[in-house]
Amino acid sequence: MNTTEVPAPIIGSEFNAGDIAWTLASTALVWLMIPGIGYFYSGMARSKNALSLIMLSCCSVAVVSFQWFLFGYSLTFSKSGSSIIGNFENAFFRGVLDQPSVGSSKIPDIVFMIFQCMFAALTPALAIGAAAERGRIVPTLVFIFLWTTFVYDFIACWTWSANGWSFVMGGLDFAGGTPVHISSGAAALAYAIVLGRRTGDQKDFRPHSMSNVVIGTVFIWFGWFGFNGGSALSANLRAAMACVVTNLAASVGGITWVLLDYRHDRKLSVLGFCSGAVSGLVAITPASGFVAPASAVAIGFLGACACNMAVRLKHFLKYDDAFDVFAVHGVGGIVGNLLTGIFAQSWVAALDGVTVIKGGWLDGHWIQIAYQLADSTAGMAWSFGVTYLILVIMNKIPGLALRADPSLEHTGLDIAELGEMAYGHLERAVDPSVEIGEANSGTQSVESLGHEGKSAV
C-alpha cells in the first residue's frame, strides 16, 4: 500500500513574503545612509580629517552590530521588558528567528531585528559629528558602544516597545524623532561642550569638498525612503504615503533653506540646499506615517526655518558643534515631534489596515501635543545628561582621553591616528600637515572656497 508523506511546513511560511522583502530592502537603504553621513561630514571637514570621519561612520555599524547581538536588541525590544528598558531575554539573539515580531505580526523577529539594528548604528554616527577634527578615534568607538547601551536602547525602548511608557501613553513617533534625532542632537551638544572648541582660526573651518557633501546628501536622501517607508514594516499604502511625504518635506526644506541664505549672501548655496533637505527629512521622520502631503509641506518649511535659525545659536552660546548636529537633528527632531501632534491624522495611520490612533489637532485630539512634548523633553534630558556623564567619566580613565593632543590636531587625525590620507594620490606632493591647495604655494586653499559656517547635517 502506497503512503504519501505530508511535507513538513516551511519555517516562517506564515509570514507575508512581500512585507519581509520590503523590510529587508529598507534595511539595506538605511545601511547606505551611514556611509552617506560619513561622506557628508568628510566634505564639511578640512581635508586632513576627511578619512577619519568616513572611517568612524563605518565603524559605527561594526560596533553597534556587535552590541546589538550581545544585548542591545534584547534591552530595546524584549517582549517582557519594563516601561523603561528591556531585559536579557533575547541576548545573543536567543529566540530571535521565526516568532512574530514586536513591530508587526506579518514579519518574523529576525527581520525586524536587523532592520532596527541599522537605526541603532546610524544614530551614534550622527552624534559623533560634533567631535570632528579633535576627538580621538579609539575613545570614540568606546563611546559609541556605551552610548548605544545607556542612551539609545533606553529611549528606543520607551518609544517603540509595546511596554514603553511613551508608547503606552500615546506618543506618536513613526520612525525616530526622539530615539534617533533628538537623542543624537542632545548627545552632540554634550560632546561639543565636554571637548571644547577646535584650535585655530574659526574662519579656517570651512568645507573642503562640496562634492562629498552632495554625495553624502544623495545617499542620505535615498536611504531615507527605507528609513521612513520601511518603518511601516509592510509593503502597503501607509509605506507609500510615508515615502511621498518624506520626499516632499525634503524638497521643501532644501528650497526653503536656500532662500533663507539667499537673503544674506545673494547666492544659491549648495550647502544650504543639502542642509535644508536634511532638516526637512529630520522634521518629517516622526510624522511620516501619520500625516498627509499638504502637512508635509508645512513640516518641511517649518523644520528648515527652525533649524536654519538654530545654526546661529552656537555663535552666541560659544560651543563648537562642528557640523551643527544639535541645530539640525536636535531642534529638527523637536519641531517634527511637536508638529506631529498638530498634523497627525487617523486616516493616514489607518492606511495599513491595522493602526488606530486618535490623531492630532487636525482631528480634534488636543492632548496629543502634550504627549509629544513629554516624549521630546524626556528624550532630550536623558540623552544630554547620560552622554555628559559618560564623557566625563571616560575622560578621567587613562588611555580614554577624548581629545587629541594639539600637535596631532594640527597634523590632522587622518595621518595622526590612521596613518593614511583621504587623498593618497597627493601624498608625495603634499605635506600631511598642510591642507590641499596650500602646498608649495601661497595660494588660497580649496577649503576657503566653501561656505563659512552656514550649516551642516
Salt bridges, closest charged atoms under 4 A:
ASP109 OD2 - LYS79 NZ 3.40
GLU133 OE2 - ARG46 NE 3.17
GLU133 OE1 - ARG198 NH1 2.72
ASP261 OD1 - ARG312 NH2 3.98
ASP265 OD2 - LYS454 NZ 2.92
ASP320 OD2 - ARG198 NE 2.87
ASP324 OD1 - LYS314 NZ 2.95
ASP352 OD2 - ARG238 NH1 3.05
GLU409 OE1 - ARG403 NH2 3.17
GLU417 OE2 - ARG136 NE 3.83
GLU452 OE1 - ARG206 NH2 3.38
